[in-house]
Amino acid sequence: MNTSSLALATAAAGSSSSRRSSCWKYDVFLSFRGEDTRTRFTDHLSIALRSAGITTVIDYKLKKGENIQREIDRQIEGSRIAVVVFSKSYAESRWCLRELSMIMRCREDQEGKVVYPIFYDVDPSKVRKQSGSIGEAFQKHERDEDPNEVEQWRKDLKASADLVGRNLETTADRREGEFIQKVVGDINGLLKTSDLKEVKHSVGIAYRVEEFSTKYLDVGGSHDVQIIGIWGMGGIGKTTLARTIYSTYRHSFHGQCYLEEVRSKKKNMVSLQEQFLRDILKRPDIKISSVAEGTKEIEKRLGSMKVLIVVDDINDADQLDELAIEHDSFGPGSRIILIARDEQVLNIQKVEKKYKAQTMTDEEALELLSWHAFGNHCPDKEYIELARGVVDYCGGLPLALKVVGRLLATKKSKSIWKSTLDKLRNIPHGKIHETLRLSYDGLSDDHVKGVFLDISHFFINWYGTHVMAILDSCSGFCVESEIKTIQDRCLLDFDSPKFRMHDLIRDMGREIVRAECAMEPGKRSRLWHHVDVTSVLRDESGTEAIRGLTLVLPEKSDEHPFRTKAFKKMRHLKFLQLNYVKLTGRYRHLSKELRVLLWQGFPLEVIPKDFDLRNLLLIDLSNSKLVRVWVDSDQLPKKLKFLYLDHSRNLTQLPDLSKLPHLESLGLNSCKSVSEGYHLLAQLKMLEYLDLRDCNITDDAIVASLRSLSSLCSLLLDGNGFHRLPILSGLSQLTSLYLNHCTSLEAIPGLPTSLHTLEANYCTELEIMPKLPEMSQMMDLRMKDCRKLKDIPNLDNFLCNMRTLHMEGCTSLTATFKENILLKWRGDVIGGLSLSVNDIPRRLCYVAREDGTVEIEVPTTFDYIGGLAVCIIYSSDNSDCTGSLCIHVVNRTQRTRFHIWPMETTVTASHECYLWLGNLTNKKLNLKGGDRVRVLADFTGTEDNHQIKVKKTGVGIVEREFVASDLIDVDYKLVPYESDEDTDEVQPCKRFKVI
């Protein structure tokens, strides 16, 4: 039972108005098993509570008589908090169990009643599960007592054990005196609980509170004043987390204040300052005449006090200045928590640490939805698939899960669930929309808002380089600052090369545009919905207001062609997507302002001459019927930067590429019929990306052209038939080279020093690799199933730089080569080393066999712990078997459990042994000296008859820092930990979608 989650008990202190409120006569009622604790622990606890001024009642103070049960019931009803001391023989007593049932009934009926369990020499999981001595006691009760009453005792015992309290086993090193002081502090905190809103169904909050308190809050640690930020999108649970933290730790400070909804009180700063001082100083008579006076009073009066302050929902750094939120304004050990949607507000202040609020996992989201929709922790059986659809729609956003759950709670039929969800996908719920829109409304000007609306409609999952170039062209100036502003407000995620946006943020943007003219879509600025777009094109009702339009039809659509005249009035159209759409008429009607043309399945053999392409930056005509691209004219796209003609199988010749001097990306994947024009590639001096996969390229077709591409960064040549590559060492900008499935390739003669990534998997004839050049920057090398390859000269000199080396299935590698690799491999973070090897390196001293669990006690002698090195040997009885490696790390001392997915693999030969060796960073695991840790590896996502089996597992402790620890995206998932009993066998896990 985790004490950092104490606020879950605190939440019970304020309940719904429908429950009967009480006028408390006592603070605490003590329930306990007399034979176990009466004269020892409970007596000491009772004295400590009274010494702290807490009115406490205990049953041995009662006078003997016939009405003792009635008197106890009266005392339970009259006590604000019921403290239940669970001990080994607690459940043996019918008296204790009946008393507990009375306590739990009062908890249900009385507003503000709190039940606080203490586990004294008994494991909480044994109480919850009624195992061990608890289970034996119930077996006796079932023989001797009323079965209905026994069943109620079981329910009450489990429900009370699920509440948050304290466990002697895991607190204060079992020192009872210190343990009692902590309990007294908890009770004081509960009695002093402020009128914060109740946290109902606080799914997953315990783990977030624990993470925040351990890594960020540091209560009782540093005496420095610390300012900590919590930021994230609206509705993600920032306030819920902050309230729980505040309620949990407020009693550890001399003064406390929680300032709510500061954004909305911006014009009434004096009253906010008055509340600030009154709450902390406990002086209701404080009056302030001006903002300047208030700021000075805060600085003067609070400078020596240890305070806990939460400032919730700020959007202007000036508000913090007026509240004197500075390190010098408060006493040693103070903690100030700032909550904002905009990270930039936190950057302005001297914030030591910033916590980005995270969306819920799929499991958490399903449980939260279930509480609100079904009043239970899981959905009704027949609604499970529908509930998962709602979880997918809500995207882990707690606000959305609560709102939609309540909306569906009164809907009984599955058809109403489906129709409601369909409606929400088109028109977001008002409360969700308005909450999310606050971040949009806070954007500084219409131009920034326009950039956000463009991205939400058209550019999600696009590469950032493409989007920036397009928006720069549309604006006439660089939009980098606007993109950063949108990102800081949590409206855009740009952590990867692609722009990503939460689905509900996207829907909010689209609803803003829909509302521009709800009844006449042709007058809106952006069109994306199928029905609206087809209506506008059929009716030819488009106007010059339209900035972007997208219509995606299935490949074999029976939709009748639209007339090009439908676009005649759309003079300001800049973004156009018409996948598998057919048009009739003259193409001169399409806008001359177009910057983006996406037309997969383009139906013509050549782009019409009257189609004005002059301002286009990006053209994607993949899967087209093009035979040639365009006819020479003055309207060619001379500004073009990105051209994609992938899977245009009828294309026979490339266009005159000399007419495209600014081209940066060219995609020709699977253009198998192209036989002319490759020599024109040499004209593309600015080309950075070239995709020639599966193009039937032979040895001499493009040799000279490739050598001339001085700006080339990425070259994709997978699936071609050449035997040798040209010497590419002169391409000084090349960082990525892909040669997978080039099954005729025999030799790679030369590589540039700039290369970071080389993939040559399944090159089954490859025998010769070049000696890696000095100053090589190679980080990722993947050469799986190159079965003729014997070694890679000079590779062992660069292993210290590498993150990933996959050479499993390379069965001809020399023993010396493999020994050198295993000896020198460092591998910063999980990227991993994979070889065809059948034993664990000797330096990993903790080893288990046959799916076994490795047990470690981290030595206390290490100066630095960088993490764990993990190695597995695996194989399968079947070939062509795919699975995801999952590593389970259970820290029994810190009571944490991680599931970690470092890689996916495909076994191509049955009974062949493979080795994988990688590192787990301690920035996630947080291992400390003395920790007892268990590690288990298994594979998920495999069918029963194609199971990949772990034959051996080896683990070692790494005493160095992983310099690339933030560069590789590996899924570390913190999952619930209940008790040591639950870790005796670490169960294989199911991998859920990561949001």
Salt bridges, closest charged atoms under 4 A:
GLU35 OE1 - ARG33 NH2 3.58
ASP59 OD1 - ARG38 NH1 3.70
GLU71 OE2 - ARG74 NH2 2.17
GLU92 OE1 - ARG33 NH2 3.95
GLU108 OE2 - ARG105 NH2 3.40
ASP121 OD1 - ARG174 NH2 2.80
GLU142 OE2 - ARG154 NH2 2.97
ASP144 OD2 - LYS140 NZ 3.27
GLU145 OE2 - ARG94 NE 3.25
GLU145 OE1 - ARG98 NH2 3.74
GLU149 OE2 - ARG98 NE 3.03
ASP156 OD1 - ARG105 NH2 2.92
ASP162 OD1 - ARG128 NE 3.80
ASP162 OD2 - LYS158 NZ 2.97
GLU169 OE1 - ARG174 NH1 3.22
ASP173 OD2 - ARG175 NH1 3.45
GLU178 OE1 - ARG175 NH2 2.31
ASP186 OD2 - ARG166 NE 2.54
GLU211 OE2 - LYS215 NZ 3.94
GLU260 OE2 - ARG243 NH2 2.05
GLU274 OE1 - ARG278 NH2 3.62
ASP285 OD1 - ARG283 NE 3.18
GLU297 OE2 - LYS300 NZ 3.16
GLU297 OE1 - ARG301 NE 2.86
ASP313 OD1 - ARG263 NH2 3.34
ASP316 OD2 - LYS266 NZ 2.85
ASP342 OD2 - ARG489 NH2 3.71
GLU343 OE2 - LYS354 NZ 2.85
GLU352 OE2 - HIS327 NE2 2.41
GLU363 OE2 - LYS973 NZ 2.45
GLU364 OE1 - ARG208 NH2 2.87
ASP392 OD1 - LYS993 NZ 2.43
ASP441 OD1 - ARG437 NE 3.03
ASP454 OD1 - ARG526 NE 2.80
ASP454 OD2 - ARG547 NE 2.89
GLU482 OE2 - HIS447 ND1 3.37
ASP488 OD1 - LYS484 NZ 2.71
ASP503 OD1 - ARG506 NH1 3.67
ASP507 OD1 - ARG506 NH2 2.92
GLU511 OE1 - ARG514 NE 2.78
GLU520 OE1 - LYS523 NZ 3.30
ASP532 OD2 - ARG524 NH1 2.91
GLU540 OE2 - ARG563 NE 2.84
GLU544 OE1 - ARG571 NH2 2.34
GLU559 OE2 - ARG538 NH2 2.99
GLU593 OE1 - ARG595 NH1 3.41
ASP610 OD2 - ARG586 NE 3.90
ASP612 OD2 - ARG614 NH2 2.58
ASP632 OD1 - LYS659 NZ 3.76
GLU664 OE2 - LYS641 NZ 3.95
ASP691 OD2 - ARG693 NH2 2.63
ASP699 OD2 - HIS723 ND1 3.26
GLU759 OE2 - ARG782 NE 3.79
GLU765 OE1 - LYS788 NZ 2.70
ASP780 OD2 - ARG803 NH2 2.84
ASP785 OD1 - ARG787 NH2 3.51
ASP796 OD2 - LYS824 NZ 3.44
GLU808 OE2 - HIS806 ND1 3.96
ASP828 OD1 - ARG960 NH1 3.04
ASP839 OD1 - LYS952 NZ 2.95
GLU855 OE2 - ARG934 NE 3.47
ASP877 OD1 - HIS911 ND1 3.53
ASP877 OD2 - LYS949 NZ 3.95
GLU912 OE1 - ARG787 NH1 3.44
ASP938 OD2 - HIS888 NE2 2.94
GLU961 OE2 - LYS923 NZ 3.93
ASP966 OD2 - LYS923 NZ 3.97
ASP971 OD2 - ARG991 NH2 3.75
GLU978 OE1 - ARG128 NH2 3.68
GLU981 OE2 - LYS126 NZ 3.07
GLU981 OE1 - LYS129 NZ 3.68
ASP982 OD1 - LYS129 NZ 2.83
ASP984 OD1 - ARG934 NH1 3.77
